């Protein structure tokens, strides 16, 4: 099994224009994933951390990356293949409600 990090982006306008039955099924899909042990959560307010050259920690409120849609949430999933991870992510509310979900394979370091 490979660990994948998913990052969901979406906004209220896209959510609201999606058929409620489709949204409800997406939320049920997320609930099934959580019940199976997937770690999932809504994105909170970010803090940037810098420690250039080890000279001291500096923090800045807010995100570093910019996107056309706001960051909505994250999940850590296990899947046998990228295709399986994509299939799971494709049922997420962000994916079905006019947003997007990125799927990142997590490559651990020793």
N, C-alpha and C positions, 0 to 999 in steps of 0.2 A: 504494500500500500504506500501511496505517496500522500504527503500532506500538501494541501492547497489552501492558499489564502484567497478569499473572495472579497472584493471591494465593490459595494453597490452605490450607484449614483442615481439620484432621481429627485424630482420636485413635486410639489403639491398639485400643480396644474396637470402634469402627466398622470398622476395618480387619480385625480378626480375625473379625467376624461376616459379612464379605463372602465369597462363594464364591471359593475360591482361583483358579479358572479366570478369573473376572471380574477379579480383582486382577492376575493374570499378564498378561492382555491389556492392562490399563491401563498396566502397567510397560513392555510392548512398545511401546505407543503413545508413551509418554514417550521411550523410546529412539529411536524413529523421528524424533520432533521434534528431539531433540538432534543426531542424525545430519544433519538438514536445516539445522542452524545455530542452532536455538533456544537461547538462554541460559537455563539452568534450574538451580536449586539448592535445597538444604534450608536452612531458616531457622536461623541461628545465634542466639546470645544478643544482644539489642539493647542499644544505648546511646542514651539520650536526650541531645540536645545543645541547649543554650539559650545565647543571647548577647543578652539583653534590652537594648535600647537601645545595643547595641555596647559595653556596659560590662564585658564579660569573659565568657569561656566557662565554662559550668557543665555538668557531665555527671552523669547518674544511670543506674545500671545498671537494666535492665529495660524492659519495654514501656510505652508511654503508653496505647495502645488496649487495651481489654478485649474478649474475645469468648467465647461459650459453648464454642467449640472452640479448641484451641491452634493457633497459626500453624505450618504445616508447611513451606511453601516458596513460591518465586517462579519465574516464567518471563517472558521478554520474547519475544513472538511478533509476527510480521508477518502481516497478513491483509488481504484486500480489503475486508471488511465486518465489522461487529460480529457478524453471524450466523455468518460463517465462523470468527471467533475463538471464539465460544461453542461451535461444533461441535468445535473442537480441544480446548478446555478441558473439554468434557463427557466426554472419554475419560481424563482425568487420574485417578490413584488416589484423590485426595481426593474428586473428584466421584462416583466409583462406590462408594466405601467409606464411605458414610454421612456424608461431610463436605460441604464446599462450596468452590467456586472462584469468586472474584470476577474479573471481567474489566474492566479499566480502560483506556479509550483514552488514550494518552499524547499530550497536546497540548503540542507544543514551543513555546518562546518564542524570539523572535529577539533 
